[in-house]
Amino acid sequence: MDRWTEQEQAEIVTELCRRAAVDADFRQLALSDPAAALAKVTTKPIPTDVTFRFVDNSGSVKTIPLPDPIPETEELGDLDLRSVAGGDWLATVDWNAATRNQDE
């Protein structure tokens, strides 16, 4: 099934939250059956590879979602860093010009 874009998901969840804030029955539906609540605010098919869960954050205990983890990246070696930074002098030397000057 097609995934929602980030913008589509944000718009759908915003509408669900807006409605849940003013409609107690809808709020309970979102808490007990998130897929059914989502289906009431969008005609787009709900992605099958994502599970939505809503929590009631109105009490004294607050739920704060952490951001998605950032994947580890491979570090560049010294040679790669010099090349990217323009410090690889071997790559910038015009060897033909250097040898011509020696021959004169």
Buried (B, 14 or more C-beta within 10 A) or exposed (E): EEEBEEEEBEBBBEBBEEBBEEEEEBBEBBBEEBEEBBBEBBEBEBBEEEEBEBEEEEEEEEEEEEEEEEEEEEEEEEEEEBBEEEEBEEEEEEEEEEEEEEEE
